[in-house]
Amino acid sequence: MTKKHLICSDIDGTLLHQDQTVSEKTRDLIQTLENDGHIFSISTGRMYHSAREVGLKVSNSGHVIASNGSYAAIRDEQLLKTTLEEKAIRETYDIMHDFDLPLFFFSTNTLFYTKEPPAFFRELADKSRLDTGDDCFSLVSINDKAVFDENMNQFLNAIVVAEDDIARLADVRIALDKANGIRVLSSHHNNLEILPANSDKKTAVEALGSYYDIPRERIITFGDGENDIGMLQYAGTGVAMANASDNVKAAANHLTDTNEADGVYKFLKEFIS
């Protein structure tokens, strides 16, 4: 038998098509590889319960890396959890208040928002990003200080979305980069992803590999965004999608086709099976 590999794939722009579906051949290949003893996990910026539902589209094994690596679980049993520190949360909140931009914090199953939920979270394609399996997701306003204080111990990661003023994100990032206790990445041109300083997808991939005693040379990761770079660099086989940005491609040691053309399937079919 081929030696066991750990395969970790980003979701949006990588495993999923634009319409939020996974091709049948990709699903069948992943399940065949799992039956052969390999381990498959999704690795995403989505909150846990949304990520879990996507994982079930391709695998019943229950391996999930969520919140950009701040949370990981195997069949709903927590493997890793890193929350944002209170000081970092308050500093991030103050910076975004100064820039007058909405800020969103995530727990495993709830989105906490300042201001109002923008169209980004109301459109159908992005509702699916927050789906928790029962056709609904939890949205909680933290505009009230008491609610904010009461819930901040749940915050795993955060996101800033600038739909109408993307150019401002460069200045926002400069300010956030000076804050203590956070790491700032991006998964799309219109957002900034905020993580605990000691956490990212690489950290969670490493933890999952350690759990199964799989060395990094037998770890395969797939991604398309800046928030995937850590795990692409860590893995023995880091695979960037053809639709990835140039800095992501530079971080990988392999390149595959686009997500729309089933690049994950094409690479795994050739590399392992």
Backbone as CSV, one residue per row, in Angstrom:
resi,resn,N_x,N_y,N_z,CA_x,CA_y,CA_z,C_x,C_y,C_z
1,MET,0.835,-1.205,0.000,0.000,0.000,0.000,0.873,1.261,0.000
2,THR,0.409,2.290,-0.707,1.084,3.574,-0.690,1.084,4.129,0.732
3,LYS,2.193,4.763,1.135,2.249,5.324,2.477,1.159,6.372,2.659
4,LYS,0.619,6.425,3.874,-0.501,7.308,4.186,-0.118,8.773,4.043
5,HIS,-0.962,9.539,3.371,-0.798,10.983,3.227,-1.898,11.709,3.994
6,LEU,-1.597,12.917,4.419,-2.588,13.845,4.927,-2.835,14.873,3.831
7,ILE,-4.083,14.998,3.413,-4.461,15.914,2.336,-5.366,16.988,2.921
8,CYS,-4.934,18.239,2.851,-5.718,19.353,3.407,-6.018,20.358,2.298
9,SER,-7.284,20.642,2.103,-7.686,21.532,1.019,-8.504,22.711,1.513
10,ASP,-8.129,23.884,1.028,-8.979,25.058,1.184,-10.302,24.790,0.471
11,ILE,-11.315,25.586,0.789,-12.638,25.385,0.191,-12.893,26.351,-0.966
12,ASP,-13.088,27.625,-0.625,-13.513,28.610,-1.617,-12.377,28.975,-2.561
13,GLY,-12.617,28.804,-3.850,-11.588,29.062,-4.841,-10.640,27.901,-5.019
14,THR,-10.894,26.802,-4.304,-9.994,25.641,-4.362,-10.774,24.350,-4.583
15,LEU,-11.447,23.878,-3.555,-12.204,22.628,-3.662,-13.565,22.852,-4.320
16,LEU,-14.217,23.955,-3.970,-15.558,24.230,-4.467,-15.535,24.992,-5.780
17,HIS,-16.534,24.716,-6.608,-16.790,25.547,-7.765,-17.431,26.852,-7.299
18,GLN,-17.551,27.788,-8.209,-18.134,29.084,-7.876,-19.557,28.948,-7.351
19,ASP,-20.279,27.926,-7.830,-21.664,27.735,-7.394,-21.761,26.932,-6.099
20,GLN,-20.631,26.764,-5.403,-20.573,26.109,-4.101,-20.774,24.592,-4.165
21,THR,-20.536,24.002,-5.317,-20.657,22.551,-5.463,-19.275,21.912,-5.598
22,VAL,-19.238,20.609,-5.320,-18.043,19.803,-5.541,-18.386,18.778,-6.611
23,SER,-17.495,18.599,-7.573,-17.802,17.650,-8.640,-17.867,16.227,-8.091
24,GLU,-18.667,15.412,-8.743,-18.827,14.028,-8.328,-17.510,13.269,-8.399
25,LYS,-16.717,13.544,-9.422,-15.451,12.820,-9.549,-14.461,13.213,-8.461
26,THR,-14.495,14.474,-8.030,-13.631,14.887,-6.921,-14.051,14.182,-5.641
27,ARG,-15.341,14.192,-5.368,-15.853,13.517,-4.167,-15.510,12.027,-4.177
28,ASP,-15.725,11.375,-5.313,-15.472,9.933,-5.391,-13.989,9.620,-5.197
29,LEU,-13.122,10.452,-5.761,-11.688,10.207,-5.614,-11.257,10.385,-4.160
30,ILE,-11.737,11.429,-3.496,-11.381,11.653,-2.091,-11.832,10.477,-1.239
31,GLN,-13.029,9.987,-1.480,-13.516,8.851,-0.698,-12.716,7.586,-0.992
32,THR,-12.291,7.410,-2.221,-11.443,6.267,-2.562,-10.100,6.363,-1.850
33,LEU,-9.520,7.551,-1.825,-8.238,7.740,-1.144,-8.376,7.487,0.353
34,GLU,-9.490,7.925,0.931,-9.712,7.655,2.351,-9.866,6.157,2.608
35,ASN,-10.554,5.478,1.728,-10.697,4.029,1.879,-9.356,3.313,1.776
36,ASP,-8.420,3.944,1.078,-7.068,3.392,0.953,-6.172,3.754,2.138
37,GLY,-6.713,4.521,3.093,-5.961,4.837,4.307,-5.428,6.238,4.418
38,HIS,-5.625,7.059,3.386,-5.186,8.447,3.448,-6.174,9.280,4.277
39,ILE,-5.716,10.404,4.781,-6.542,11.286,5.611,-6.836,12.553,4.826
40,PHE,-8.115,12.928,4.770,-8.515,14.159,4.078,-9.167,15.121,5.065
41,SER,-8.782,16.389,4.955,-9.399,17.432,5.787,-9.600,18.684,4.958
42,ILE,-10.710,19.369,5.183,-10.837,20.701,4.624,-10.105,21.670,5.554
43,SER,-9.653,22.788,4.993,-8.904,23.783,5.750,-9.326,25.155,5.245
44,THR,-10.097,25.860,6.046,-10.809,27.033,5.550,-10.854,28.161,6.570
45,GLY,-11.199,29.339,6.079,-11.445,30.469,6.965,-12.860,30.484,7.506
46,ARG,-13.731,29.638,6.978,-15.122,29.600,7.439,-15.211,29.154,8.899
47,MET,-16.306,29.526,9.547,-16.516,29.048,10.904,-16.803,27.548,10.873
48,TYR,-16.609,26.904,12.024,-16.573,25.446,12.070,-17.824,24.780,11.503
49,HIS,-18.992,25.179,11.956,-20.188,24.451,11.548,-20.506,24.637,10.063
50,SER,-20.132,25.768,9.501,-20.255,25.952,8.059,-19.247,25.067,7.323
51,ALA,-18.011,25.051,7.814,-16.973,24.221,7.202,-17.325,22.747,7.264
52,ARG,-17.882,22.344,8.381,-18.253,20.943,8.580,-19.243,20.480,7.521
53,GLU,-20.205,21.339,7.189,-21.205,20.969,6.183,-20.573,20.778,4.810
54,VAL,-19.573,21.597,4.484,-18.875,21.408,3.216,-18.096,20.095,3.241
55,GLY,-17.449,19.811,4.359,-16.703,18.574,4.482,-17.561,17.355,4.229
56,LEU,-18.798,17.416,4.685,-19.704,16.274,4.507,-20.101,16.064,3.050
57,LYS,-19.879,17.077,2.211,-20.163,16.916,0.787,-19.176,15.971,0.115
58,VAL,-17.992,15.838,0.706,-16.959,15.029,0.060,-16.477,13.863,0.906
59,SER,-16.737,13.903,2.213,-16.155,12.892,3.091,-16.994,12.742,4.360
60,ASN,-17.053,11.535,4.877,-17.711,11.292,6.157,-16.714,11.162,7.304
61,SER,-15.450,11.445,7.023,-14.409,11.218,8.029,-14.402,12.275,9.127
62,GLY,-14.963,13.454,8.824,-15.142,14.457,9.870,-13.906,15.230,10.269
63,HIS,-12.927,15.384,9.366,-11.741,16.195,9.654,-11.979,17.618,9.160
64,VAL,-11.893,18.581,10.072,-12.185,19.970,9.726,-11.171,20.900,10.378
65,ILE,-10.544,21.728,9.554,-9.753,22.865,10.028,-10.545,24.108,9.641
66,ALA,-10.933,24.902,10.628,-11.806,26.050,10.392,-11.185,27.322,10.967
67,SER,-11.851,28.450,10.698,-11.418,29.750,11.238,-9.938,30.017,10.975
68,ASN,-9.498,29.664,9.759,-8.105,29.880,9.351,-7.106,29.218,10.287
69,GLY,-7.493,28.070,10.837,-6.584,27.311,11.690,-6.758,27.550,13.170
70,SER,-7.657,28.444,13.553,-7.880,28.690,14.973,-8.685,27.579,15.635
71,TYR,-9.335,26.760,14.817,-10.132,25.664,15.365,-10.009,24.452,14.451
72,ALA,-9.813,23.276,15.054,-9.761,22.027,14.288,-10.429,20.938,15.097
73,ALA,-11.102,20.038,14.387,-11.817,18.951,15.058,-11.813,17.704,14.185
74,ILE,-11.962,16.566,14.843,-12.112,15.280,14.171,-13.419,14.672,14.663
75,ARG,-14.376,14.543,13.745,-15.700,14.016,14.096,-16.279,14.755,15.308
76,ASP,-16.194,16.063,15.258,-16.752,16.979,16.259,-16.004,16.972,17.588
77,GLU,-14.916,16.218,17.678,-14.069,16.254,18.873,-12.953,17.275,18.649
78,GLN,-12.906,18.283,19.507,-11.932,19.365,19.350,-10.506,18.856,19.402
79,LEU,-9.725,19.229,18.402,-8.303,18.918,18.357,-7.474,20.130,18.744
80,LEU,-7.927,21.306,18.321,-7.164,22.539,18.539,-8.126,23.711,18.612
81,LYS,-7.861,24.632,19.523,-8.660,25.846,19.611,-7.793,26.983,20.128
82,THR,-7.754,28.068,19.356,-6.993,29.251,19.739,-7.898,30.465,19.575
83,THR,-8.209,31.133,20.652,-9.067,32.314,20.576,-8.218,33.578,20.563
84,LEU,-8.802,34.635,20.057,-8.147,35.936,20.094,-8.087,36.438,21.535
85,GLU,-6.981,37.070,21.897,-6.841,37.613,23.242,-7.678,38.890,23.390
86,GLU,-8.128,39.140,24.603,-8.998,40.293,24.840,-8.354,41.603,24.386
87,LYS,-7.088,41.792,24.706,-6.428,43.035,24.321,-6.397,43.197,22.810
88,ALA,-6.132,42.097,22.101,-6.092,42.142,20.644,-7.469,42.438,20.066
89,ILE,-8.491,41.861,20.669,-9.867,42.096,20.210,-10.231,43.572,20.354
90,ARG,-9.936,44.121,21.530,-10.307,45.524,21.777,-9.512,46.466,20.869
91,GLU,-8.242,46.156,20.648,-7.432,47.019,19.789,-7.929,46.946,18.347
92,THR,-8.263,45.747,17.897,-8.809,45.588,16.551,-10.129,46.339,16.408
93,TYR,-10.977,46.217,17.406,-12.271,46.901,17.404,-12.071,48.416,17.300
94,ASP,-11.146,48.955,18.072,-10.904,50.405,18.069,-10.372,50.871,16.714
95,ILE,-9.483,50.097,16.113,-8.929,50.465,14.810,-10.035,50.516,13.758
96,MET,-10.893,49.523,13.761,-11.966,49.493,12.772,-13.009,50.580,13.030
97,HIS,-13.172,50.922,14.284,-14.069,52.047,14.610,-13.498,53.335,14.039
98,ASP,-12.182,53.514,14.149,-11.542,54.717,13.606,-11.687,54.797,12.090
99,PHE,-11.623,53.651,11.426,-11.758,53.623,9.963,-13.227,53.580,9.518
100,ASP,-14.131,53.446,10.484,-15.565,53.408,10.202,-15.913,52.289,9.211
101,LEU,-15.330,51.125,9.439,-15.618,49.954,8.613,-16.200,48.842,9.490
102,PRO,-17.081,48.031,8.935,-17.662,46.934,9.721,-16.636,45.860,10.018
103,LEU,-16.800,45.224,11.160,-15.894,44.177,11.622,-16.734,42.975,12.039
104,PHE,-16.249,41.787,11.695,-16.996,40.561,11.982,-16.109,39.571,12.718
105,PHE,-16.575,39.088,13.850,-15.876,38.053,14.607,-16.629,36.736,14.458
106,PHE,-15.881,35.628,14.508,-16.484,34.308,14.371,-16.202,33.444,15.589
107,SER,-17.214,32.699,16.003,-17.023,31.575,16.919,-17.168,30.317,16.065
108,THR,-17.443,29.173,16.670,-17.613,27.963,15.866,-18.929,27.961,15.103
109,ASN,-19.919,28.729,15.574,-21.222,28.670,14.912,-21.959,30.002,14.846
110,THR,-21.283,31.096,15.163,-21.957,32.398,15.193,-21.072,33.476,14.590
111,LEU,-21.702,34.374,13.839,-21.024,35.555,13.337,-21.479,36.751,14.167
112,PHE,-20.511,37.442,14.761,-20.778,38.634,15.560,-20.376,39.850,14.732
113,TYR,-21.255,40.844,14.635,-20.981,41.945,13.719,-21.145,43.307,14.385
114,THR,-20.344,44.247,13.903,-20.537,45.654,14.226,-21.299,46.280,13.064
115,LYS,-21.837,47.449,13.280,-22.643,48.133,12.274,-23.792,47.223,11.838
116,GLU,-23.930,47.002,10.528,-24.983,46.143,9.996,-24.352,45.066,9.114
117,PRO,-24.973,43.885,9.027,-24.446,42.876,8.092,-24.545,43.415,6.673
118,PRO,-23.442,43.493,5.938,-23.513,44.044,4.578,-24.137,43.045,3.610
119,ALA,-24.317,43.484,2.390,-24.893,42.615,1.356,-24.077,41.352,1.185
120,PHE,-22.771,41.443,1.444,-21.874,40.289,1.311,-22.415,39.072,2.053
121,PHE,-22.999,39.279,3.229,-23.489,38.172,4.034,-24.974,37.884,3.812
122,ARG,-25.616,38.651,2.947,-27.026,38.404,2.681,-27.261,37.736,1.340
123,GLU,-26.250,37.793,0.454,-26.401,37.196,-0.860,-26.315,35.679,-0.751
124,LEU,-27.006,35.005,-1.632,-27.146,33.559,-1.553,-25.813,32.834,-1.510
125,ALA,-24.873,33.207,-2.371,-23.595,32.498,-2.423,-22.872,32.569,-1.101
126,ASP,-23.024,33.694,-0.392,-22.301,33.834,0.858,-23.105,33.369,2.052
127,LYS,-24.418,33.212,1.909,-25.185,32.525,2.947,-24.665,31.103,3.098
128,SER,-24.321,30.485,1.975,-23.819,29.110,2.039,-22.492,29.043,2.766
129,ARG,-21.720,30.130,2.745,-20.461,30.161,3.484,-20.700,30.119,4.988
130,LEU,-21.900,30.519,5.416,-22.210,30.549,6.837,-23.197,29.471,7.253
131,ASP,-23.637,28.657,6.310,-24.649,27.651,6.602,-24.163,26.689,7.678
132,THR,-25.031,26.417,8.646,-24.669,25.509,9.735,-25.407,24.191,9.669
133,GLY,-26.012,23.906,8.516,-26.615,22.600,8.331,-28.121,22.564,8.511
134,ASP,-28.712,23.635,9.018,-30.162,23.635,9.196,-30.786,24.831,8.493
135,ASP,-30.132,25.250,7.396,-30.631,26.336,6.548,-30.698,27.665,7.289
136,CYS,-29.877,27.816,8.296,-29.817,29.094,8.989,-28.440,29.249,9.611
137,PHE,-28.110,30.460,9.994,-26.879,30.702,10.725,-27.148,31.788,11.754
138,SER,-26.292,31.865,12.744,-26.503,32.804,13.833,-25.770,34.109,13.574
139,LEU,-26.483,35.193,13.642,-25.917,36.534,13.524,-26.216,37.290,14.807
140,VAL,-25.187,37.818,15.451,-25.374,38.535,16.712,-24.700,39.903,16.616
141,SER,-25.454,40.944,16.834,-24.901,42.295,16.844,-24.089,42.519,18.116
142,ILE,-22.909,43.109,17.965,-22.090,43.463,19.122,-21.891,44.977,19.184
143,ASN,-22.870,45.702,18.640,-22.825,47.151,18.745,-23.049,47.607,20.186
144,ASP,-23.762,46.805,20.952,-23.951,47.086,22.370,-22.724,46.582,23.142
145,LYS,-22.117,47.459,23.940,-20.876,47.107,24.640,-21.047,45.897,25.547
146,ALA,-22.174,45.793,26.213,-22.385,44.664,27.123,-22.399,43.331,26.357
147,VAL,-23.023,43.333,25.188,-23.051,42.118,24.367,-21.658,41.801,23.854
148,PHE,-20.943,42.822,23.448,-19.565,42.663,22.989,-18.709,42.035,24.083
149,ASP,-18.756,42.588,25.280,-17.944,42.083,26.387,-18.330,40.653,26.764
150,GLU,-19.609,40.366,26.711,-20.109,39.052,27.118,-19.651,37.936,26.171
151,ASN,-19.451,38.274,24.899,-19.183,37.240,23.895,-17.738,37.171,23.419
152,MET,-16.897,38.111,23.798,-15.570,38.161,23.194,-14.707,36.932,23.507
153,ASN,-15.022,36.206,24.560,-14.237,35.005,24.869,-14.467,33.885,23.850
154,GLN,-15.454,34.063,22.965,-15.725,33.071,21.927,-14.999,33.365,20.618
155,PHE,-14.412,34.550,20.466,-13.915,34.997,19.169,-12.656,34.239,18.763
156,LEU,-12.767,33.487,17.679,-11.642,32.713,17.154,-10.855,33.492,16.110
157,ASN,-11.564,34.214,15.278,-10.936,34.982,14.204,-11.902,36.072,13.787
158,ALA,-11.446,36.927,12.887,-12.286,38.042,12.455,-12.021,38.342,10.990
159,ILE,-12.924,39.121,10.411,-12.748,39.539,9.022,-13.247,40.964,8.860
160,VAL,-12.544,41.712,8.032,-12.954,43.058,7.636,-13.290,42.979,6.155
161,VAL,-14.471,43.447,5.789,-14.899,43.426,4.390,-15.158,44.851,3.936
162,ALA,-14.502,45.251,2.844,-14.706,46.589,2.289,-15.264,46.451,0.879
163,GLU,-16.563,46.308,0.783,-17.202,46.099,-0.520,-17.069,47.316,-1.430
164,ASP,-17.276,48.496,-0.866,-17.383,49.696,-1.684,-16.137,50.578,-1.653
165,ASP,-15.160,50.210,-0.851,-13.971,51.051,-0.719,-12.752,50.173,-0.492
166,ILE,-12.482,49.300,-1.455,-11.418,48.314,-1.324,-10.053,48.971,-1.148
167,ALA,-9.852,50.130,-1.778,-8.560,50.813,-1.702,-8.186,51.149,-0.258
168,ARG,-9.165,51.338,0.610,-8.882,51.685,2.012,-8.248,50.521,2.774
169,LEU,-8.396,49.312,2.271,-7.876,48.164,3.003,-6.365,48.223,3.184
170,ALA,-5.656,48.862,2.262,-4.201,48.986,2.408,-3.857,49.776,3.663
171,ASP,-4.563,50.881,3.892,-4.326,51.682,5.094,-4.778,50.940,6.349
172,VAL,-5.899,50.228,6.231,-6.383,49.441,7.373,-5.351,48.390,7.749
173,ARG,-4.766,47.751,6.748,-3.796,46.704,7.032,-2.552,47.257,7.719
174,ILE,-2.119,48.404,7.316,-0.959,49.027,7.961,-1.249,49.240,9.443
175,ALA,-2.443,49.734,9.747,-2.818,49.969,11.140,-2.931,48.665,11.912
176,LEU,-3.557,47.659,11.315,-3.728,46.383,11.996,-2.388,45.672,12.205
177,ASP,-1.481,45.825,11.271,-0.171,45.180,11.398,0.618,45.695,12.605
178,LYS,0.257,46.868,13.084,0.926,47.441,14.254,0.291,46.968,15.567
179,ALA,-0.857,46.345,15.468,-1.559,45.877,16.668,-0.871,44.649,17.237
180,ASN,-0.999,44.439,18.531,-0.385,43.301,19.201,-1.342,42.112,19.242
181,GLY,-0.794,40.927,19.097,-1.569,39.717,19.314,-2.387,39.220,18.150
182,ILE,-2.192,39.812,16.969,-2.947,39.357,15.804,-2.025,39.148,14.609
183,ARG,-2.507,38.357,13.684,-1.864,38.156,12.388,-2.885,38.544,11.324
184,VAL,-2.465,39.307,10.329,-3.375,39.804,9.300,-3.031,39.167,7.952
185,LEU,-4.019,38.518,7.357,-3.879,37.885,6.051,-5.083,38.282,5.201
186,SER,-5.165,37.731,4.010,-6.309,38.011,3.156,-6.670,36.758,2.364
187,SER,-7.958,36.539,2.170,-8.411,35.421,1.345,-9.074,35.898,0.065
188,HIS,-9.273,37.215,-0.050,-9.925,37.790,-1.225,-9.538,39.253,-1.293
189,HIS,-9.611,39.841,-2.491,-9.150,41.211,-2.653,-9.952,42.219,-1.828
190,ASN,-11.167,41.841,-1.401,-12.008,42.787,-0.678,-12.037,42.552,0.830
191,ASN,-11.094,41.736,1.359,-11.145,41.473,2.794,-9.773,41.411,3.441
192,LEU,-9.785,41.496,4.758,-8.622,41.219,5.591,-9.056,40.202,6.635
193,GLU,-8.283,39.143,6.783,-8.563,38.099,7.766,-7.681,38.346,8.988
194,ILE,-8.271,38.321,10.167,-7.549,38.607,11.405,-7.525,37.348,12.262
195,LEU,-6.328,36.886,12.601,-6.142,35.649,13.343,-5.370,35.928,14.622
196,PRO,-5.439,35.018,15.607,-4.494,35.104,16.734,-3.066,35.049,16.196
197,ALA,-2.170,35.753,16.836,-0.802,35.874,16.325,-0.100,34.535,16.169
198,ASN,-0.428,33.573,17.007,0.244,32.270,16.984,-0.573,31.205,16.268
199,SER,-1.445,31.616,15.363,-2.348,30.658,14.730,-2.480,30.941,13.246
200,ASP,-2.508,29.890,12.442,-2.915,29.957,11.044,-3.169,28.531,10.564
201,LYS,-3.469,28.382,9.289,-3.767,27.049,8.768,-2.576,26.105,8.925
202,LYS,-1.387,26.627,8.817,-0.185,25.801,8.971,-0.145,25.157,10.347
203,THR,-0.472,25.923,11.376,-0.464,25.414,12.747,-1.418,24.231,12.895
204,ALA,-2.608,24.362,12.312,-3.602,23.299,12.422,-3.230,22.084,11.584
205,VAL,-2.681,22.308,10.397,-2.225,21.188,9.563,-1.124,20.412,10.284
206,GLU,-0.220,21.126,10.902,0.856,20.492,11.664,0.279,19.657,12.807
207,ALA,-0.727,20.192,13.508,-1.345,19.465,14.620,-2.049,18.200,14.135
208,LEU,-2.728,18.289,13.000,-3.428,17.124,12.458,-2.427,16.072,11.984
209,GLY,-1.337,16.520,11.369,-0.301,15.585,10.960,0.326,14.883,12.149
210,SER,0.551,15.622,13.233,1.115,15.039,14.449,0.161,14.025,15.057
211,TYR,-1.135,14.327,15.022,-2.139,13.421,15.583,-2.091,12.064,14.892
212,TYR,-1.901,12.068,13.594,-1.868,10.818,12.829,-0.451,10.318,12.560
213,ASP,0.537,11.003,13.134,1.943,10.618,12.953,2.320,10.572,11.472
214,ILE,1.889,11.598,10.748,2.229,11.727,9.334,3.256,12.843,9.188
215,PRO,4.454,12.555,8.694,5.489,13.592,8.560,5.129,14.603,7.486
216,ARG,5.708,15.771,7.581,5.324,16.848,6.656,5.617,16.507,5.201
217,GLU,6.596,15.626,4.957,6.873,15.259,3.565,5.733,14.451,2.943
218,ARG,4.831,13.924,3.789,3.672,13.209,3.247,2.372,13.994,3.498
219,ILE,2.512,15.305,3.586,1.350,16.190,3.703,1.184,16.947,2.388
220,ILE,-0.049,16.964,1.894,-0.392,17.670,0.661,-1.414,18.748,1.003
221,THR,-1.156,19.973,0.597,-2.107,21.061,0.848,-2.459,21.763,-0.456
222,PHE,-3.698,22.243,-0.537,-4.188,22.953,-1.715,-4.741,24.308,-1.278
223,GLY,-4.452,25.364,-2.041,-4.993,26.671,-1.704,-4.877,27.671,-2.828
224,ASP,-5.580,28.802,-2.639,-5.561,29.856,-3.658,-5.368,31.252,-3.075
225,GLY,-5.438,31.384,-1.729,-5.390,32.713,-1.122,-4.188,32.919,-0.226
226,GLU,-3.969,34.184,0.140,-2.846,34.510,1.024,-2.937,33.755,2.347
227,ASN,-4.155,33.510,2.819,-4.313,32.791,4.083,-3.955,31.306,3.963
228,ASP,-3.652,30.843,2.751,-3.214,29.458,2.541,-1.694,29.321,2.488
229,ILE,-0.976,30.426,2.416,0.467,30.378,2.180,1.200,29.582,3.258
230,GLY,0.839,29.766,4.513,1.529,29.063,5.592,1.472,27.559,5.417
231,MET,0.287,27.028,5.125,0.176,25.574,4.988,0.786,25.082,3.681
232,LEU,0.787,25.917,2.640,1.430,25.532,1.386,2.948,25.420,1.574
233,GLN,3.513,26.327,2.338,4.957,26.301,2.584,5.353,25.176,3.533
234,TYR,4.477,24.856,4.468,4.785,23.818,5.454,4.750,22.425,4.847
235,ALA,3.791,22.165,4.010,3.587,20.814,3.479,4.734,20.388,2.569
236,GLY,5.003,19.097,2.573,5.976,18.578,1.619,5.538,18.825,0.195
237,THR,4.213,18.795,-0.015,3.640,19.057,-1.331,2.586,20.149,-1.190
238,GLY,2.973,21.362,-1.506,2.058,22.495,-1.455,1.606,22.825,-2.863
239,VAL,0.295,22.795,-3.091,-0.256,22.920,-4.437,-1.120,24.181,-4.550
240,ALA,-0.720,25.091,-5.413,-1.505,26.301,-5.660,-2.420,26.081,-6.863
241,MET,-3.592,26.662,-6.792,-4.528,26.583,-7.899,-4.114,27.554,-9.004
242,ALA,-4.484,27.253,-10.229,-4.157,28.142,-11.349,-4.808,29.505,-11.190
243,ASN,-5.924,29.572,-10.440,-6.612,30.837,-10.189,-6.055,31.585,-8.985
244,ALA,-4.995,31.071,-8.365,-4.375,31.735,-7.211,-3.604,32.970,-7.655
245,SER,-3.376,33.867,-6.709,-2.550,35.043,-6.988,-1.084,34.636,-7.074
246,ASP,-0.266,35.508,-7.629,1.135,35.174,-7.889,1.908,34.862,-6.613
247,ASN,1.628,35.581,-5.518,2.371,35.320,-4.287,2.030,33.957,-3.696
248,VAL,0.818,33.496,-3.936,0.427,32.161,-3.476,1.122,31.099,-4.326
249,LYS,1.150,31.312,-5.624,1.841,30.369,-6.514,3.324,30.282,-6.165
250,ALA,3.913,31.416,-5.796,5.334,31.428,-5.450,5.611,30.647,-4.174
251,ALA,4.621,30.547,-3.287,4.794,29.838,-2.017,4.665,28.329,-2.179
252,ALA,4.037,27.892,-3.255,3.790,26.466,-3.482,4.929,25.846,-4.274
253,ASN,5.042,24.522,-4.205,6.022,23.836,-5.053,5.366,23.031,-6.170
254,HIS,4.034,23.150,-6.260,3.303,22.532,-7.364,2.153,23.451,-7.764
255,LEU,1.717,23.296,-9.004,0.602,24.076,-9.532,-0.383,23.118,-10.191
256,THR,-1.677,23.367,-9.986,-2.696,22.555,-10.636,-3.686,23.468,-11.343
257,ASP,-4.709,22.887,-11.935,-5.702,23.635,-12.694,-6.579,24.463,-11.743
258,THR,-7.504,25.217,-12.303,-8.388,26.061,-11.499,-9.398,25.231,-10.716
259,ASN,-10.040,25.876,-9.763,-11.112,25.191,-9.024,-12.269,24.821,-9.939
260,GLU,-12.593,25.679,-10.906,-13.696,25.382,-11.816,-13.384,24.176,-12.704
261,ALA,-12.095,23.935,-12.933,-11.674,22.801,-13.765,-11.243,21.603,-12.925
262,ASP,-11.630,21.582,-11.642,-11.360,20.452,-10.743,-9.859,20.185,-10.569
263,GLY,-9.133,21.257,-10.261,-7.691,21.128,-10.092,-7.282,20.194,-8.970
264,VAL,-8.047,20.159,-7.873,-7.728,19.247,-6.769,-7.810,17.805,-7.256
265,TYR,-8.870,17.486,-7.942,-9.037,16.139,-8.502,-7.878,15.783,-9.432
266,LYS,-7.563,16.678,-10.355,-6.535,16.381,-11.356,-5.188,16.105,-10.702
267,PHE,-4.843,16.884,-9.682,-3.548,16.680,-9.045,-3.517,15.367,-8.272
268,LEU,-4.537,15.113,-7.464,-4.551,13.896,-6.649,-4.615,12.645,-7.517
269,LYS,-5.345,12.712,-8.603,-5.453,11.569,-9.513,-4.082,11.186,-10.053
270,GLU,-3.279,12.195,-10.359,-1.950,11.945,-10.922,-0.920,11.628,-9.839
271,PHE,-1.011,12.325,-8.701,0.053,12.258,-7.690,-0.026,11.009,-6.812
272,ILE,-1.247,10.622,-6.442,-1.388,9.483,-5.524,-1.969,8.255,-6.210
273,SER,-3.123,8.444,-6.822,-3.828,7.263,-7.319,-3.309,6.801,-8.670
